[in-house]
Amino acid sequence: MRPHIVQTSASPEMTPQAVLEIIDQARRQEARSGAFLRQMKEKAARLPGSVVVDGYQPATSLFQFAVEYIEMAPRLVECVDACAREAGITELFQPFIDAATRYFTQPSVLLVRYDGLDGLLIRAYLCHRLMEEMHDNNRSTRASELIDLEATRANLLVHELIGEPFANELDDAITVTVLQIAGTPDYYDLDLEPFIDQVNNQAWDWMRQYWENLLERNHIRFALGPSC
């Protein structure tokens, strides 16, 4: 079954702050149950050789990485929204912003069955992957290389944590959403330099530094092979 993630128009309550409150609630739930940490212990034991977690508590490293990855999702949406507003082209980015926020506030029937931090990791993955595809589907943003390599690696790790074939189905759903929002040559050729100019400020610099250090500060690295 392919996830269908396109919903109706956004409601006023669908804000990054609302998403942060959902995340905070899930963290409190995890503090009581410990369910997500137990999942990370299982995942740590089955990581491919290309993913190396240094230190003696790999499950804790994966857990903290996942929480930071989840918390980054609404902040990324908020930053894109702010830059689009400053550039005066909100209408071009609003469909992406609305879709990314809805993953958390109005999840599809398929996603509702996943709750707690486990469910939020899936929704954050959809959010981050959607923004990655938004970046890649326009010539000017793609040429600007706004998306850091480490962000791509973080997405790859979360793909692994979610597991196949479900993660592949989520990727397929993202492809459908992007085609619906921006699947025309007109969008690819849009001049988004005003947005890029706004991105090149301290807010995005902070985000770039966050991504660059996300894996490293959680003692996670990608190796060239199992023996590295």
N, C-alpha and C positions, 0 to 999 in steps of 0.2 A: 504493500500500500504506500503510495507516495503522499507525504504530508502536504496538505493544502494550507498555506499560511497567509493568504491574502484575505483581509477582512474588510469590513465596512469602514467608513471614515472615522477619524480619531475623535474621541470625546475630550472635553476640557480637562478631565482628571488624568489623562495620559501624559504625564510629565516625567522627566528624569527623577524628580523628587519622589514621585509615587513609586517608581521602580526601586529607588534606594530603600524605601520603607518596606517593600516586599522582600528585598534582600535581607534587611535587618530582622524581619520576622523569621525568615528561614534560618538565619544564624542562631537565633534563640531556640528554634526547634532542634537544630543540630546539637546544641549544647546539652539538651536533655536526652537525645536519643543516641548520638554518636554514630548514626547510620552511614553518613557520607564518609567519615574517616575509615570505617570498616571497609567500605567500597574501595577506597584508595589503597588500603593494605592489599586487597586482592589485585588491584590494577598494578601496583608496584612490583608484584611478583611475576607479572606477565608482560612487562614492557619489552619491546623489541630491542635488539642490541644497539640500534641507532640512537636510543634515548638513554642517557646516563644520568642517574641521580646520585650525586656524591653525598657522603655522610652516612651516619648509622641509622637515620630515621627517614628513609625515602617516602614512606606513606605521609608523614607530616609535611615533607617538602611538597609533595603533590597536592595535598590538602590546601596548604597555604597558597600555592600557585593558583589553584582553581578558584579560591575565594577572591583573590586579587583580580583574576580574569573576569569573574562575574561582576565585581564592583566597578570594573573599568567600563563595562558596557554602557550604563546610563551616562557616565562622564564623557564617553566618546560621542554619544548622541547629542549631549548638551553642547559640546565643543563645535560639532558640525553645524548645529542650529545657530549658535552664536556667530560663527564665521559667515554663514549664509546670510544672516540678518545684516551684519555689518557690510557685506558686499552688495546688499540690495537685491538678492536673487533667491529669497526664501522659497518662492513658489517652485523652483527647480529641485530643491532638496527636500521639501516637505513630504512628498510621498515616501522617500527613504526613511525620514525621521519617524513618520507615523507608523510605518511597517515595523521598524526596529523596536519601537516602544510597545506596540501591540503584542509582540512576542511575550512580554512580561505581564501586561495588564489585561489583555484579551486573548490568551493563548487558544490555539485551535483545539478541537476535541482530542486530537492525537496527543497533544502536549499536556493536557490537563491531568492525565494519568500519572505523570511524573511530577512529584512534589519535592519539597525541601531543596537542599543545595544541589542534589542530583538533577532535579528538574530545571533549576536556574542555570546550571552549567550548560544544559542543552539550549536554553533560550538565549543565553549569552553568546553561545557559539553561533546561533542563527544571526544575532545582531552583528557580531564582529565580521562574520562572513558576508553579510549583506553590505556592510560598509566597505569591505575589501572589494567586492564586485562593483559597487558604485564607483570606486576609485579606478578600477580597471576598464570600465565601460565608457570612459570619456578620454579623448585624446590629450587634452591639456592637463587633467589631473594625473593621468598615467605617466606623462612625460615629466611631471614635477616630482615623481617618486615620493609622494606624501606618506605612503604606507611603508613602514620600516620592515626590513627583513625579519627582525625579531618578532614582529607582530604576526607575520606569516608563519613563523616557526611555532609561535604560541597556538595559533589555530590548528596547526598540524598535530601538536601534542593533544589538544582537546579532542580532535577527531579520533585520536587513538584511545583516549580515556572514555569517550562515548561508545566506541566500538562499532565495527561493521557487522551487518550491512546498514544499521540504522543511520550512522553518520553519513553514509553515501546517499541515503534517502533524503536527509536534511540538505545535503549539497544540491541534490536535484531540485528540491523545493525552492532553494535560493535562486537557482537558474530560472525557474518559472517566474518567480517574483520579479527578478531583474528584467526579464523579457517583457513583462507586463508594464513595468515602470519606464524602462529606458531601452527597449529593444529596437530602436530605430537608428539609422545612420545620422539623423538630425541630432539626436542626443550625443552621439559619439563625437560629432564635430562642433558641439557647442563651445564657445569661448568662455571658459570658467576661470580665466586669469584673475578677475576680481576676487573670487573665492580663494584662490591660491595666495593672493597677496595678503588676505586676512589670516590665512593659515600660518603664514610665516611671521608669527608673533609669539609672545612669551607663553600664551596658553597652549599652543600646539607644541612649542618647544618642550614644555613640561610633560606633555603627553608622549612625545617622542622619547624623552629620557626615561619615562616610566616603562615604555615597551622595551627599550634597549636593555634595561636592567631586570625585567620581570623574571626571566629564566635564571639569570646569574644569581640574583639575590635569594632565589629558592633552591640553589645548588643543582640546577638542571642544565644539561647541555646536550647538544646533538653531536654524535660522533660519526666519523666516516664509515665505520664498520663495527662489528661486534667486538673486535679486539682493541679498539681505540680507547 
